[in-house]
């Protein structure tokens, strides 16, 4: 409601305008100057209309001036129409001072309406010389503020600076705030702080400014001051930047290492902040949880920080791994450490993470990854604080993957092994020893077994050690030692693969048999089996046969016959041998019955290897009964049999004797002549020469005998020098002057290459060289004796020469020849077995699969063949089948050979994987390849080939990523050049295949 007095005043004003325009203009201007624009505006407006309608030429009032005031008042009253008028005025009026003033007022209008762009456009057209002090102050602040809002900070800064200088300026506080903000933005923190301090407690800015002040303290290094200040302000509450202040305080305590104080601030900040939380904040919060032992929340946070390659991500992954470890989540910890290990931002954390990744891989059963990672770790960080522990863990990995060879080297290189490492030692010694046994390196194996007996923590392997000690000592002819060792094993027996009490008792039986202690041997054989059946094992059947032999050697022929009869009746293995022994028993009291039974053996078992022996026994029986003519056909059968090379010198000698007793001297001399020509160095040759001498003397042809002897290479009047020269060497030998003896033997060999004692000289020379580990010279001397077989040292020399050529000189072709000759001339079952075993090993190395296959089949059926022999035979048959592309058959043989620990078992495992791959059974092949890696660690060749095969499997599946990674791993880590080259070639192929795949998918 408008009062009467106001209405009267307005009416009086309008009346004055009409009656006296000058008075009206004066009144309006007074209102304008007092900024009473609502009162001035209607007066100016009325005057303006009055002047516009009248003749302006006669008027004393200036229309343009009145129009100026009218528009300004309209702008001040926020009249929309005034904006258009003001704009026209600025654009069209020619009074510069008025135009600039109008621009100012128009700018003020836009400022009030927060159109800062239009405001500064008008302000920039204004000059301060036409403004009063208040307007100048307003202009500077408003123009500066507008620039600030338009982020034209460089233009805003001097204007705001000017305003903030005048404390009496109503915009003094605001100018300080915005000026401080610009300084803060420009990182002029000290100057900004001064401005912010001015308005710190200002009612308008007190909720905002403390955040900037605290931040400045923090940025400028006054961190304690920042922390104290921000904490105090937070206690007061109500701040606009409450969350940011909490973040700042939390960060402050975090930097000071007081994570328990930091946590509640950071936690509140995170809870009220819209995700995702900045990475640094998330890291600090997660670390504070980690420090407080709240690993679940720490894990939740750290997990979100993966995927980057910076130091923060690496720290997070490192702490994530440790958090998982502390909550017993080893699998997740392993993955976290993997991510940390491939980040090089923090070398120390990378080093520790590589170690932890390898160690956890081992603990979780990823032995191939553990092996690779720990090996690379030791190469990259040989002097790491974790190097010793890495070696110890690697020892464990190698033990688990049967890499006993490298594990042994690594373990023995540890300066101060832990108790855990010491616990691995006996098992590694034992594992490596069994590999060496399987590889035929008995001396080295025994050295490791001896060491295993003396080291601590050996209780679990000690019985097994004694078993193999017994096996080695038995194989090397130390029978008494073998008895002691097998007995130690049986005192506390333990079963592991072929190591069983049954095997130990079986071997003890053979040991006592060799010692001719037949009752003891019988007792052990009977512990193996009482009465076998057709389903009994090979050793049970053989043990039963040997029981019969023990009775036989004790002359308990009746009980021996019962055993042999039972074998024959049930058609058990060794029936031909039992029949032979039955014939021998019969011959004790009844020669015709012996002959009948031995003839029956030949008809019943025509393929038996005992037929030459049976023929020789029949001949011997006839000769003993002076039935010389009847003996001749059987001796001839021996001489014609390709399996009886060792018996032929005796057969020729006895044939000569038979013909002599039949008064057929010519035929007798013919037999002796053949013997001397074919076997001049055999013991029978000397007997033949003596027998021939008797015939020539009887016939009065002594001169013919001399010529005969010379023709046979024998000087009847042997040179005394020859005998003396050899005697000199022999004396030195007997006196243990081996150096002098060696010189004299060499001199004798040089001077008398065909001397009477040439065989002895070469043999003893070989023995001296062998004792000195002069392998090549020893082999050469043994071969010189072996070339003259049969002779009294021939069998031993063949055996030694073959062993040296195979194991030491690696001359497999020569070893094969020597083993083959040993097979012909061996007179003992042991040497016969070793000849077959050695020949097969040589053929295997020479990849002579055709000849090796037949030999392997013989070895599989040979009585007394060990598990190692059968492993070798199966391996050979597997390779032969593989060469012919018969993969099913090959795999069956390889599986039979894969249960051992030696090099061949490693190859057999690879053979299974390779065969499955060739049959496109990729999943089974992958599993089999990992079986090679995890069980054959001592054999780098096959482990590396298995990795390459894995790459081939991934290639076949078009999994080029894993194929490349696998081939790359071989390229970086393999030490076998040809396999490294193969892997590089296949890596290139995988890379090209992947490139083509990507190209096709993009098209």
Secondary structure, DSSP 8 states (H G I E B T S, - for coil): ---HHHHHHHHHHHHHHHH-HHHHHHHHHHHHHTT-HHHHHHHHHHHHHHHHHS-GGG-SS-HHHHHHHHHHHHHHTT-HHHHHHHHHHHHH---HHHHHHHHHHHHHHHHHTT-HHHHHHHHTT--GGGS-HHHHHHHHHHHHHHHHHTT-HHHHHHHHHHHHT-TTSTTHHHHHHHHHHHHHHTT-HHHHHHHHHHTTT-TTTTTTHHHHHHHHHHHTT-HHHHHHHHHHHHHH---TTHHHHHHHHHHHHHHTT-HHHHHHHHHHHHHTS-SS--HHHHHHHHHHHHHHT-HHHHHHHHHTT-S--SHHHHHHHHHHHHHHHHTT-HHHHHHHHHHHHT--SSHHHHHHHHHHHHHHHHHTT-HHHHHHHHHHHHHH-TT-TTHHHHHHHHHHHHHHTT-HHHHHHHHHT-SS--HHHHHHHHHHHHHHHHHHHHTT-HHHHHHHHHHHHHSSS-HHHHHHHHHHHHHHHHHTT-HHHHHHHHHHHHHT---BTTB-HHHHHHHHHHHHHHTT-HHHHHHHHHHH-SS--TTS-HHHHHHHHHHHHHHHHTT-HHHHHHHHHHHHHTT-TTHHHHHHHHHHHHHHH-HHHHHHHHHHHHHH-TT-TTHHHHHHHHHHHHHHTT-HHHHHHHHHHHHH-TT-HHHHHHHHHHHHHHHHHTT-HHHHHHHHHHHHHH-TTSHHHHHHHHHHHHHHHHTT-HHHHHHHHHHTT--SS--HHHHHHHHHHHHHHHTT-HHHHHHHHHHHHHH-TT-TTHHHHHHHHHHHHHHTT-HHHHHHHHHHHHTT-SSTTHHHHHHHHHHIIIIIS--HHHHHHHHHHHHHH--SHHHHHHHHHHHHHHHHHTT-HHHHHHHHHHHHHSTT--HHHHHHHHHHHHHHHHHTT-HHHHHHHHHHHTTSSSHHHHHHHHHHHHHHHHTT-HHHHHHHHHHHHHH-TT-HHHHHHHHHHHHHHHHHTT-HHHHHHHHHHHHHH---HHHHHHHHHHHHHHHHHHHHHHHHHH-
